[in-house]
C-alpha cells in the first residue's frame, strides 16, 4: 500500500497500486445473495472503466428478465444509459428527456 496508514479493515484509503498480469487483477466472488460491490459517491463518478484494447465496462446476467447493465437517472434532464463513439462523435441514450431511445450519427437523428 502506497504510504497510507491502514484502517481497521487492513486497507488504507485512498488505495492506489498497479501490477501486470495476464489474469484478473482484482476478483471478488459472493456466494451469498447480496451484491458483489457497492460504491457510493457524492461528487463524481462512482465506477469508471477504461479498456485499452478491450471493453471499458462489460455487464452480463443469466437471470431471467434481468439486465446485464442497468442505468437509471432520477433527474428529468438526465439519461439512464448514454454511449458515445469518440472517433466520430456518434452518440445515443436510453430513457432520457422526451425520448425512450435517441441516437445521433452526425447526419440524422434517430428517436423512438
LOBAVO-745106 format. One record per residue: residue number from 1; x, y, z of N, C-alpha, C in turn. Coordinates in nm, 3 decimals. Layout:
<node pos="NUM" n_c1="X" n_c2="Y" n_c3="Z" ca_c1="X" ca_c2="Y" ca_c3="Z" c_c1="X" c_c2="Y" c_c3="Z"/>
...
// end
This chain:
<node pos="1" n_c1="0.086" n_c2="-0.117" n_c3="0.000" ca_c1="0.000" ca_c2="0.000" ca_c3="0.000" c_c1="0.089" c_c2="0.122" c_c3="0.000"/>
<node pos="2" n_c1="0.056" n_c2="0.214" n_c3="-0.083" ca_c1="0.148" ca_c2="0.323" ca_c3="-0.113" c_c1="0.153" c_c2="0.432" c_c3="-0.007"/>
<node pos="3" n_c1="0.208" n_c2="0.402" n_c3="0.107" ca_c1="0.238" ca_c2="0.504" ca_c3="0.207" c_c1="0.120" c_c2="0.555" c_c3="0.288"/>
<node pos="4" n_c1="0.009" n_c2="0.484" n_c3="0.294" ca_c1="-0.106" ca_c2="0.527" ca_c3="0.374" c_c1="-0.120" c_c2="0.434" c_c3="0.493"/>
<node pos="5" n_c1="-0.162" n_c2="0.490" n_c3="0.606" ca_c1="-0.182" ca_c2="0.407" ca_c3="0.725" c_c1="-0.306" c_c2="0.320" c_c3="0.708"/>
<node pos="6" n_c1="-0.296" n_c2="0.195" n_c3="0.749" ca_c1="-0.408" ca_c2="0.101" ca_c3="0.737" c_c1="-0.516" c_c2="0.132" c_c3="0.840"/>
<node pos="7" n_c1="-0.643" n_c2="0.112" n_c3="0.802" ca_c1="-0.753" ca_c2="0.127" ca_c3="0.897" c_c1="-0.788" c_c2="-0.009" c_c3="0.954"/>
<node pos="8" n_c1="-0.899" n_c2="-0.020" n_c3="1.025" ca_c1="-0.935" ca_c2="-0.144" ca_c3="1.093" c_c1="-0.954" c_c2="-0.262" c_c3="0.996"/>
<node pos="9" n_c1="-0.990" n_c2="-0.235" n_c3="0.871" ca_c1="-1.011" ca_c2="-0.344" ca_c3="0.776" c_c1="-0.880" c_c2="-0.394" c_c3="0.716"/>
<node pos="10" n_c1="-0.772" n_c2="-0.326" n_c3="0.741" ca_c1="-0.643" ca_c2="-0.365" ca_c3="0.686" c_c1="-0.609" c_c2="-0.293" c_c3="0.556"/>
<node pos="11" n_c1="-0.705" n_c2="-0.222" n_c3="0.499" ca_c1="-0.678" ca_c2="-0.143" ca_c3="0.379" c_c1="-0.655" c_c2="0.001" c_c3="0.417"/>
<node pos="12" n_c1="-0.579" n_c2="0.071" n_c3="0.336" ca_c1="-0.563" ca_c2="0.214" ca_c3="0.359" c_c1="-0.632" c_c2="0.288" c_c3="0.245"/>
<node pos="13" n_c1="-0.685" n_c2="0.403" n_c3="0.276" ca_c1="-0.758" ca_c2="0.482" ca_c3="0.177" c_c1="-0.702" c_c2="0.622" c_c3="0.171"/>
<node pos="14" n_c1="-0.689" n_c2="0.684" n_c3="0.057" ca_c1="-0.719" ca_c2="0.624" ca_c3="-0.072" c_c1="-0.619" c_c2="0.514" c_c3="-0.107"/>
<node pos="15" n_c1="-0.666" n_c2="0.410" n_c3="-0.175" ca_c1="-0.582" ca_c2="0.297" ca_c3="-0.215" c_c1="-0.544" c_c2="0.315" c_c3="-0.362"/>
<node pos="16" n_c1="-0.419" n_c2="0.297" n_c3="-0.393" ca_c1="-0.371" ca_c2="0.310" ca_c3="-0.530" c_c1="-0.252" c_c2="0.218" c_c3="-0.546"/>
<node pos="17" n_c1="-0.256" n_c2="0.137" n_c3="-0.650" ca_c1="-0.145" ca_c2="0.047" ca_c3="-0.676" c_c1="-0.153" c_c2="0.001" c_c3="-0.821"/>
<node pos="18" n_c1="-0.058" n_c2="-0.076" n_c3="-0.867" ca_c1="-0.060" ca_c2="-0.126" ca_c3="-1.005" c_c1="0.016" c_c2="-0.258" c_c3="-1.010"/>
<node pos="19" n_c1="-0.012" n_c2="-0.335" n_c3="-1.115" ca_c1="0.055" ca_c2="-0.463" ca_c3="-1.135" c_c1="0.041" c_c2="-0.500" c_c3="-1.282"/>
<node pos="20" n_c1="0.111" n_c2="-0.604" n_c3="-1.322" ca_c1="0.100" ca_c2="-0.656" ca_c3="-1.458" c_c1="0.068" c_c2="-0.804" c_c3="-1.448"/>
<node pos="21" n_c1="-0.044" n_c2="-0.846" n_c3="-1.509" ca_c1="-0.086" ca_c2="-0.985" ca_c3="-1.502" c_c1="-0.162" c_c2="-1.023" c_c3="-1.628"/>
<node pos="22" n_c1="-0.167" n_c2="-1.151" n_c3="-1.659" ca_c1="-0.248" ca_c2="-1.196" ca_c3="-1.773" c_c1="-0.387" c_c2="-1.238" c_c3="-1.727"/>
<node pos="23" n_c1="-0.408" n_c2="-1.250" n_c3="-1.597" ca_c1="-0.539" ca_c2="-1.285" ca_c3="-1.542" c_c1="-0.606" c_c2="-1.164" c_c3="-1.481"/>
<node pos="24" n_c1="-0.712" n_c2="-1.187" n_c3="-1.406" ca_c1="-0.782" ca_c2="-1.078" ca_c3="-1.338" c_c1="-0.690" c_c2="-1.013" c_c3="-1.235"/>
<node pos="25" n_c1="-0.687" n_c2="-0.883" n_c3="-1.235" ca_c1="-0.608" ca_c2="-0.810" ca_c3="-1.136" c_c1="-0.682" c_c2="-0.807" c_c3="-1.003"/>
<node pos="26" n_c1="-0.813" n_c2="-0.798" n_c3="-1.009" ca_c1="-0.895" ca_c2="-0.791" ca_c3="-0.889" c_c1="-1.017" c_c2="-0.879" c_c3="-0.910"/>
<node pos="27" n_c1="-1.043" n_c2="-0.974" n_c3="-0.821" ca_c1="-1.154" ca_c2="-1.067" ca_c3="-0.838" c_c1="-1.225" c_c2="-1.086" c_c3="-0.705"/>
<node pos="28" n_c1="-1.355" n_c2="-1.070" n_c3="-0.707" ca_c1="-1.437" ca_c2="-1.095" ca_c3="-0.589" c_c1="-1.547" c_c2="-1.192" c_c3="-0.628"/>
<node pos="29" n_c1="-1.584" n_c2="-1.281" n_c3="-0.536" ca_c1="-1.697" ca_c2="-1.370" ca_c3="-0.560" c_c1="-1.780" c_c2="-1.376" c_c3="-0.433"/>
<node pos="30" n_c1="-1.909" n_c2="-1.346" n_c3="-0.448" ca_c1="-2.001" ca_c2="-1.354" ca_c3="-0.336" c_c1="-2.089" c_c2="-1.477" c_c3="-0.358"/>
<node pos="31" n_c1="-2.076" n_c2="-1.577" n_c3="-0.274" ca_c1="-2.157" ca_c2="-1.697" ca_c3="-0.286" c_c1="-2.293" c_c2="-1.682" c_c3="-0.217"/>
<node pos="32" n_c1="-2.317" n_c2="-1.567" n_c3="-0.157" ca_c1="-2.445" ca_c2="-1.540" ca_c3="-0.093" c_c1="-2.541" c_c2="-1.471" c_c3="-0.188"/>
<node pos="33" n_c1="-2.643" n_c2="-1.407" n_c3="-0.134" ca_c1="-2.745" ca_c2="-1.343" ca_c3="-0.216" c_c1="-2.727" c_c2="-1.192" c_c3="-0.228"/>
<node pos="34" n_c1="-2.628" n_c2="-1.136" n_c3="-0.163" ca_c1="-2.606" ca_c2="-0.991" ca_c3="-0.167" c_c1="-2.526" c_c2="-0.946" c_c3="-0.287"/>
<node pos="35" n_c1="-2.506" n_c2="-0.818" n_c3="-0.299" ca_c1="-2.429" ca_c2="-0.760" ca_c3="-0.409" c_c1="-2.282" c_c2="-0.797" c_c3="-0.400"/>
<node pos="36" n_c1="-2.216" n_c2="-0.790" n_c3="-0.515" ca_c1="-2.072" ca_c2="-0.812" ca_c3="-0.519" c_c1="-1.996" c_c2="-0.689" c_c3="-0.475"/>
<node pos="37" n_c1="-2.037" n_c2="-0.573" n_c3="-0.524" ca_c1="-1.968" ca_c2="-0.447" ca_c3="-0.493" c_c1="-2.072" c_c2="-0.335" c_c3="-0.490"/>
<node pos="38" n_c1="-2.066" n_c2="-0.251" n_c3="-0.392" ca_c1="-2.147" ca_c2="-0.129" ca_c3="-0.387" c_c1="-2.052" c_c2="-0.012" c_c3="-0.371"/>
<node pos="39" n_c1="-2.069" n_c2="0.088" n_c3="-0.454" ca_c1="-1.987" ca_c2="0.208" ca_c3="-0.448" c_c1="-2.081" c_c2="0.328" c_c3="-0.445"/>
<node pos="40" n_c1="-2.062" n_c2="0.418" n_c3="-0.349" ca_c1="-2.143" ca_c2="0.539" ca_c3="-0.337" c_c1="-2.049" c_c2="0.658" c_c3="-0.331"/>
<node pos="41" n_c1="-2.079" n_c2="0.760" n_c3="-0.411" ca_c1="-2.001" ca_c2="0.883" ca_c3="-0.408" c_c1="-2.096" c_c2="1.001" c_c3="-0.415"/>
<node pos="42" n_c1="-2.057" n_c2="1.113" n_c3="-0.357" ca_c1="-2.144" ca_c2="1.230" ca_c3="-0.358" c_c1="-2.105" c_c2="1.333" c_c3="-0.463"/>
<node pos="43" n_c1="-1.984" n_c2="1.321" n_c3="-0.521" ca_c1="-1.942" ca_c2="1.430" ca_c3="-0.607" c_c1="-1.889" c_c2="1.393" c_c3="-0.744"/>
<node pos="44" n_c1="-1.867" n_c2="1.266" n_c3="-0.774" ca_c1="-1.809" ca_c2="1.232" ca_c3="-0.903" c_c1="-1.854" c_c2="1.093" c_c3="-0.943"/>
<node pos="45" n_c1="-1.791" n_c2="1.036" n_c3="-1.043" ca_c1="-1.826" ca_c2="0.905" ca_c3="-1.096" c_c1="-1.801" c_c2="0.796" c_c3="-0.992"/>
<node pos="46" n_c1="-1.902" n_c2="0.710" n_c3="-0.971" ca_c1="-1.887" ca_c2="0.603" ca_c3="-0.872" c_c1="-1.794" c_c2="0.494" c_c3="-0.922"/>
<node pos="47" n_c1="-1.813" n_c2="0.448" n_c3="-1.045" ca_c1="-1.725" ca_c2="0.347" ca_c3="-1.103" c_c1="-1.691" c_c2="0.391" c_c3="-1.245"/>
<node pos="48" n_c1="-1.563" n_c2="0.390" n_c3="-1.277" ca_c1="-1.517" ca_c2="0.435" ca_c3="-1.407" c_c1="-1.429" c_c2="0.325" c_c3="-1.465"/>
<node pos="49" n_c1="-1.451" n_c2="0.292" n_c3="-1.592" ca_c1="-1.371" ca_c2="0.188" ca_c3="-1.655" c_c1="-1.318" c_c2="0.232" c_c3="-1.790"/>
<node pos="50" n_c1="-1.196" n_c2="0.194" n_c3="-1.820" ca_c1="-1.136" ca_c2="0.223" ca_c3="-1.949" c_c1="-1.061" c_c2="0.099" c_c3="-1.995"/>
<node pos="51" n_c1="-1.094" n_c2="0.053" n_c3="-2.115" ca_c1="-1.024" ca_c2="-0.062" ca_c3="-2.172" c_c1="-0.933" c_c2="-0.017" c_c3="-2.284"/>
<node pos="52" n_c1="-0.805" n_c2="-0.049" n_c3="-2.276" ca_c1="-0.710" ca_c2="-0.010" ca_c3="-2.381" c_c1="-0.746" c_c2="-0.073" c_c3="-2.514"/>
<node pos="53" n_c1="-0.752" n_c2="-0.205" n_c3="-2.521" ca_c1="-0.793" ca_c2="-0.274" ca_c3="-2.643" c_c1="-0.914" c_c2="-0.362" c_c3="-2.616"/>
<node pos="54" n_c1="-0.970" n_c2="-0.351" n_c3="-2.497" ca_c1="-1.087" ca_c2="-0.430" ca_c3="-2.460" c_c1="-1.204" c_c2="-0.340" c_c3="-2.427"/>
<node pos="55" n_c1="-1.303" n_c2="-0.396" n_c3="-2.362" ca_c1="-1.425" ca_c2="-0.325" ca_c3="-2.327" c_c1="-1.402" c_c2="-0.245" c_c3="-2.199"/>
<node pos="56" n_c1="-1.452" n_c2="-0.123" n_c3="-2.195" ca_c1="-1.439" ca_c2="-0.040" ca_c3="-2.075" c_c1="-1.522" c_c2="-0.092" c_c3="-1.960"/>
<node pos="57" n_c1="-1.648" n_c2="-0.121" n_c3="-1.985" ca_c1="-1.738" ca_c2="-0.177" ca_c3="-1.885" c_c1="-1.820" c_c2="-0.286" c_c3="-1.953"/>
<node pos="58" n_c1="-1.824" n_c2="-0.404" n_c3="-1.895" ca_c1="-1.896" ca_c2="-0.517" ca_c3="-1.951" c_c1="-1.988" c_c2="-0.571" c_c3="-1.844"/>
<node pos="59" n_c1="-2.115" n_c2="-0.581" n_c3="-1.873" ca_c1="-2.210" ca_c2="-0.635" ca_c3="-1.776" c_c1="-2.287" c_c2="-0.750" c_c3="-1.837"/>
<node pos="60" n_c1="-2.307" n_c2="-0.855" n_c3="-1.762" ca_c1="-2.378" ca_c2="-0.973" ca_c3="-1.810" c_c1="-2.467" c_c2="-1.028" c_c3="-1.700"/>
<node pos="61" n_c1="-2.576" n_c2="-1.090" n_c3="-1.741" ca_c1="-2.667" ca_c2="-1.153" ca_c3="-1.645" c_c1="-2.722" c_c2="-1.281" c_c3="-1.704"/>
<node pos="62" n_c1="-2.736" n_c2="-1.382" n_c3="-1.620" ca_c1="-2.801" ca_c2="-1.505" ca_c3="-1.663" c_c1="-2.938" c_c2="-1.518" c_c3="-1.598"/>
<node pos="63" n_c1="-2.982" n_c2="-1.414" n_c3="-1.526" ca_c1="-3.111" ca_c2="-1.416" ca_c3="-1.459" c_c1="-3.224" c_c2="-1.387" c_c3="-1.556"/>
<node pos="64" n_c1="-3.333" n_c2="-1.462" n_c3="-1.545" ca_c1="-3.449" ca_c2="-1.440" ca_c3="-1.631" c_c1="-3.506" c_c2="-1.300" c_c3="-1.610"/>
<node pos="65" n_c1="-3.519" n_c2="-1.226" n_c3="-1.717" ca_c1="-3.575" ca_c2="-1.091" ca_c3="-1.709" c_c1="-3.482" c_c2="-0.989" c_c3="-1.647"/>
<node pos="66" n_c1="-3.355" n_c2="-1.020" n_c3="-1.630" ca_c1="-3.258" ca_c2="-0.928" ca_c3="-1.568" c_c1="-3.168" c_c2="-0.867" c_c3="-1.675"/>
<node pos="67" n_c1="-3.106" n_c2="-0.756" n_c3="-1.643" ca_c1="-3.021" ca_c2="-0.683" ca_c3="-1.737" c_c1="-2.874" c_c2="-0.710" c_c3="-1.708"/>
<node pos="68" n_c1="-2.795" n_c2="-0.711" n_c3="-1.815" ca_c1="-2.651" ca_c2="-0.717" ca_c3="-1.799" c_c1="-2.598" c_c2="-0.585" c_c3="-1.746"/>
<node pos="69" n_c1="-2.652" n_c2="-0.477" n_c3="-1.796" ca_c1="-2.617" ca_c2="-0.342" ca_c3="-1.750" c_c1="-2.747" c_c2="-0.265" c_c3="-1.732"/>
<node pos="70" n_c1="-2.761" n_c2="-0.197" n_c3="-1.621" ca_c1="-2.880" ca_c2="-0.118" ca_c3="-1.593" c_c1="-2.837" c_c2="0.021" c_c3="-1.554"/>
<node pos="71" n_c1="-2.904" n_c2="0.120" n_c3="-1.608" ca_c1="-2.875" ca_c2="0.258" ca_c3="-1.571" c_c1="-3.004" c_c2="0.332" c_c3="-1.545"/>
<node pos="72" n_c1="-3.005" n_c2="0.419" n_c3="-1.447" ca_c1="-3.123" ca_c2="0.498" ca_c3="-1.414" c_c1="-3.080" c_c2="0.638" c_c3="-1.372"/>
<node pos="73" n_c1="-3.162" n_c2="0.736" n_c3="-1.406" ca_c1="-3.139" ca_c2="0.873" ca_c3="-1.363" c_c1="-3.264" c_c2="0.924" c_c3="-1.294"/>
<node pos="74" n_c1="-3.248" n_c2="0.989" n_c3="-1.181" ca_c1="-3.363" ca_c2="1.045" ca_c3="-1.110" c_c1="-3.383" c_c2="1.192" c_c3="-1.146"/>
<node pos="75" n_c1="-3.304" n_c2="1.243" n_c3="-1.241" ca_c1="-3.317" ca_c2="1.382" ca_c3="-1.285" c_c1="-3.388" c_c2="1.385" c_c3="-1.419"/>
<node pos="76" n_c1="-3.488" n_c2="1.472" n_c3="-1.435" ca_c1="-3.568" ca_c2="1.477" ca_c3="-1.558" c_c1="-3.484" c_c2="1.505" c_c3="-1.682"/>
<node pos="77" n_c1="-3.372" n_c2="1.572" n_c3="-1.668" ca_c1="-3.288" ca_c2="1.601" ca_c3="-1.785" c_c1="-3.172" c_c2="1.503" c_c3="-1.800"/>
<node pos="78" n_c1="-3.165" n_c2="1.402" n_c3="-1.714" ca_c1="-3.060" ca_c2="1.301" ca_c3="-1.722" c_c1="-3.099" c_c2="1.186" c_c3="-1.813"/>
<node pos="79" n_c1="-3.007" n_c2="1.095" n_c3="-1.836" ca_c1="-3.033" ca_c2="0.974" ca_c3="-1.915" c_c1="-3.000" c_c2="0.851" c_c3="-1.832"/>
<node pos="80" n_c1="-3.076" n_c2="0.743" n_c3="-1.856" ca_c1="-3.047" ca_c2="0.618" ca_c3="-1.785" c_c1="-2.914" c_c2="0.560" c_c3="-1.828"/>
<node pos="81" n_c1="-2.891" n_c2="0.551" n_c3="-1.959" ca_c1="-2.768" ca_c2="0.498" ca_c3="-2.016" c_c1="-2.731" c_c2="0.585" c_c3="-2.136"/>
<node pos="82" n_c1="-2.604" n_c2="0.621" n_c3="-2.148" ca_c1="-2.558" ca_c2="0.702" ca_c3="-2.261" c_c1="-2.431" c_c2="0.640" c_c3="-2.315"/>
<node pos="83" n_c1="-2.418" n_c2="0.639" n_c3="-2.447" ca_c1="-2.297" ca_c2="0.586" ca_c3="-2.511" c_c1="-2.250" c_c2="0.680" c_c3="-2.619"/>
<node pos="84" n_c1="-2.119" n_c2="0.681" n_c3="-2.643" ca_c1="-2.062" ca_c2="0.770" ca_c3="-2.745" c_c1="-1.942" c_c2="0.703" c_c3="-2.809"/>
<node pos="85" n_c1="-1.931" n_c2="0.717" n_c3="-2.941" ca_c1="-1.811" ca_c2="0.678" ca_c3="-3.013" c_c1="-1.728" c_c2="0.804" c_c3="-3.032"/>
<node pos="86" n_c1="-1.617" n_c2="0.815" n_c3="-2.962" ca_c1="-1.540" ca_c2="0.940" ca_c3="-2.964" c_c1="-1.464" c_c2="0.961" c_c3="-3.095"/>
<node pos="87" n_c1="-1.452" n_c2="0.859" n_c3="-3.180" ca_c1="-1.381" ca_c2="0.879" ca_c3="-3.307" c_c1="-1.468" c_c2="0.951" c_c3="-3.411"/>
<node pos="88" n_c1="-1.601" n_c2="0.941" n_c3="-3.398" ca_c1="-1.687" ca_c2="1.008" ca_c3="-3.495" c_c1="-1.798" c_c2="1.090" c_c3="-3.430"/>
<node pos="89" n_c1="-1.800" n_c2="1.101" n_c3="-3.300" ca_c1="-1.898" ca_c2="1.177" ca_c3="-3.222" c_c1="-2.041" c_c2="1.123" c_c3="-3.233"/>
<node pos="90" n_c1="-2.060" n_c2="1.001" n_c3="-3.279" ca_c1="-2.193" ca_c2="0.941" ca_c3="-3.277" c_c1="-2.227" c_c2="0.910" c_c3="-3.131"/>
<node pos="91" n_c1="-2.351" n_c2="0.931" n_c3="-3.092" ca_c1="-2.390" ca_c2="0.900" ca_c3="-2.956" c_c1="-2.536" c_c2="0.860" c_c3="-2.949"/>
<node pos="92" n_c1="-2.574" n_c2="0.803" n_c3="-2.840" ca_c1="-2.712" ca_c2="0.766" ca_c3="-2.817" c_c1="-2.738" c_c2="0.748" c_c3="-2.670"/>
<node pos="93" n_c1="-2.866" n_c2="0.752" n_c3="-2.635" ca_c1="-2.901" ca_c2="0.729" ca_c3="-2.495" c_c1="-3.037" c_c2="0.663" c_c3="-2.484"/>
<node pos="94" n_c1="-3.060" n_c2="0.604" n_c3="-2.368" ca_c1="-3.185" ca_c2="0.537" ca_c3="-2.334" c_c1="-3.247" c_c2="0.607" c_c3="-2.215"/>
<node pos="95" n_c1="-3.378" n_c2="0.623" n_c3="-2.220" ca_c1="-3.451" ca_c2="0.676" ca_c3="-2.105" c_c1="-3.412" c_c2="0.817" c_c3="-2.067"/>
<node pos="96" n_c1="-3.410" n_c2="0.910" n_c3="-2.162" ca_c1="-3.371" ca_c2="1.047" ca_c3="-2.130" c_c1="-3.461" c_c2="1.149" c_c3="-2.197"/>
<node pos="97" n_c1="-3.486" n_c2="1.256" n_c3="-2.126" ca_c1="-3.563" ca_c2="1.366" ca_c3="-2.183" c_c1="-3.699" c_c2="1.321" c_c3="-2.232"/>
<node pos="98" n_c1="-3.732" n_c2="1.356" n_c3="-2.356" ca_c1="-3.862" ca_c2="1.321" ca_c3="-2.413" c_c1="-3.859" c_c2="1.191" c_c3="-2.493"/>
<node pos="99" n_c1="-3.743" n_c2="1.123" n_c3="-2.500" ca_c1="-3.731" ca_c2="1.003" ca_c3="-2.582" c_c1="-3.697" c_c2="0.881" c_c3="-2.497"/>
<node pos="100" n_c1="-3.753" n_c2="0.766" n_c3="-2.537" ca_c1="-3.713" ca_c2="0.640" ca_c3="-2.474" c_c1="-3.576" c_c2="0.598" c_c3="-2.526"/>
<node pos="101" n_c1="-3.555" n_c2="0.617" n_c3="-2.660" ca_c1="-3.428" ca_c2="0.585" ca_c3="-2.725" c_c1="-3.394" c_c2="0.700" c_c3="-2.819"/>
<node pos="102" n_c1="-3.268" n_c2="0.747" n_c3="-2.818" ca_c1="-3.226" ca_c2="0.856" ca_c3="-2.904" c_c1="-3.087" c_c2="0.825" c_c3="-2.958"/>
<node pos="103" n_c1="-3.064" n_c2="0.853" n_c3="-3.085" ca_c1="-2.931" ca_c2="0.836" ca_c3="-3.143" c_c1="-2.900" c_c2="0.946" c_c3="-3.241"/>
<node pos="104" n_c1="-2.773" n_c2="0.986" n_c3="-3.251" ca_c1="-2.729" ca_c2="1.090" ca_c3="-3.343" c_c1="-2.603" c_c2="1.040" c_c3="-3.412"/>
<node pos="105" n_c1="-2.612" n_c2="1.020" n_c3="-3.546" ca_c1="-2.496" ca_c2="0.973" ca_c3="-3.621" c_c1="-2.428" c_c2="1.085" c_c3="-3.698"/>
<node pos="106" n_c1="-2.458" n_c2="1.209" n_c3="-3.664" ca_c1="-2.396" ca_c2="1.322" ca_c3="-3.730" c_c1="-2.469" c_c2="1.367" c_c3="-3.855"/>
<node pos="107" n_c1="-2.548" n_c2="1.278" n_c3="-3.917" ca_c1="-2.623" ca_c2="1.312" ca_c3="-4.038" c_c1="-2.774" c_c2="1.323" c_c3="-4.009"/>
<node pos="108" n_c1="-2.824" n_c2="1.229" n_c3="-3.932" ca_c1="-2.966" ca_c2="1.233" ca_c3="-3.899" c_c1="-2.986" c_c2="1.174" c_c3="-3.761"/>
<node pos="109" n_c1="-3.082" n_c2="1.227" n_c3="-3.688" ca_c1="-3.113" ca_c2="1.177" ca_c3="-3.555" c_c1="-3.214" c_c2="1.065" c_c3="-3.566"/>
<node pos="110" n_c1="-3.202" n_c2="0.968" n_c3="-3.478" ca_c1="-3.297" ca_c2="0.858" ca_c3="-3.474" c_c1="-3.358" c_c2="0.856" c_c3="-3.334"/>
<node pos="111" n_c1="-3.489" n_c2="0.859" n_c3="-3.326" ca_c1="-3.556" ca_c2="0.857" ca_c3="-3.197" c_c1="-3.666" c_c2="0.754" c_c3="-3.196"/>
<node pos="112" n_c1="-3.709" n_c2="0.721" n_c3="-3.077" ca_c1="-3.820" ca_c2="0.629" ca_c3="-3.066" c_c1="-3.878" c_c2="0.627" c_c3="-2.927"/>
// end
